[in-house]
Amino acid sequence: MPSIILAPIKVTGNAGELVFGDVLQITPKSTSKANAGAGGTNTGDFSATFTLISFTNTIDPDVADSNNAGNN
């Protein structure tokens, strides 16, 4: 079924799928992991972050977090 988009759309960033309309199945073709502190990935026109202390735990004992070998 087609979709009709009537509102204005502002895309500030896209690292994956951007789909308008019908879709049967969307599977990721790649995966990644990022570590960021408090407010490190905030996006927008008027974003402000006030953080006194921020700690990011980067210890990851897992060998594989996201397996998508069958999706390619």
Secondary structure, DSSP 8 states (H G I E B T S, - for coil): ------S-------SS----S--S----S--------TTTT--SSS-----S----------S-S---GGG-
